[in-house]
Amino acid sequence: MRNSVIVEKLIAYVEKILRYCENVPYEAFVLDSKLVEACVFNLSQMGELANRVDEAFATAHPEVPWRSIYGLRNRIVHDYDGVNLQLIWEIIHDDLEPLRQTLLQIRSSV
């Protein structure tokens, strides 16, 4: 898969998650199993994609935490019942918008 396609797909997953969680407080998030599953699924898909970028591309863009994104995918896939929803929430609210901005900058340069 071409790196530019991966970046496009990552942006789409991030935007979906952000849209799903817009104006949703943590207390409502943890009680909505469909919302949790949708977000966790999209995060795991992002991990799959992060693992498919060319090594040279990943090295050229160290501002993207490629290994961390893939590592989260592994944690989700191998221990779904043990997924820490507080951690997922923090990723959604603290990390996804900056990641989106970074990916948008990369998209404009490729």
Summary of the structure (lengths in Angstrom):
residues: 110
radius of gyration: 13.7
end to end distance: 14.5
largest distance: 41.4
contacts: 302
relative contact order: 0.18
helix: 82%
strand: 0%
